[in-house]
């Protein structure tokens, strides 16, 4: 899969998640893993600080897809999380239709500062919901 952000027709959004976002998502989802919500614990991990829940990232992806493709069903999503997203670091969210499969949207989230990809995936769109 080509990187969505490298395509000239990509739609790009930015978002800076906060520790408050991580904490609120933990309360909502019940995922209270300390890697997401405990800065003291997280400081002792290989990440050195709290990292985003993968599904928190996907909620932002879902909102962007809804804005870009209003009324379209999301039939199938594929997601990988190759690198962490941190609180208070801006993310770039890129979306691009696959040239050969127009109902397939290529998705990528990367840290703006170093361009490390933190979510890579696709969404197959169906008809109106």
JOKA-V402667 format. One record per backbone hydrogen bond with DSSP energy under -1.0 kcal/mol. NH is the residue of the N-H (numbers start at 0). CO is the residue of the C=O. If there is no record, write none. Layout:
BEGIN
NH,CO ; NH,CO
END
This chain:
BEGIN
5,2 ; 6,3 ; 9,6 ; 10,94 ; 12,92 ; 14,90 ; 21,17 ; 22,18 ; 23,19 ; 24,20 ; 25,21 ; 26,22 ; 27,23 ; 28,24 ; 29,25 ; 31,29 ; 35,32 ; 36,32 ; 37,33 ; 41,37 ; 42,38 ; 43,40 ; 44,41 ; 50,34 ; 51,84 ; 56,52 ; 57,53 ; 58,54 ; 59,55 ; 60,56 ; 61,57 ; 62,58 ; 63,59 ; 64,60 ; 65,61 ; 66,62 ; 67,63 ; 68,64 ; 71,68 ; 72,126 ; 74,123 ; 75,123 ; 77,121 ; 79,119 ; 87,16 ; 88,85 ; 90,14 ; 91,109 ; 92,12 ; 93,107 ; 94,10 ; 95,105 ; 97,103 ; 103,100 ; 104,122 ; 105,95 ; 106,120 ; 107,93 ; 108,118 ; 109,91 ; 110,115 ; 111,89 ; 114,110 ; 117,108 ; 118,108 ; 119,79 ; 120,106 ; 121,77 ; 122,104 ; 123,75 ; 124,102 ; 125,72 ; 128,70
END
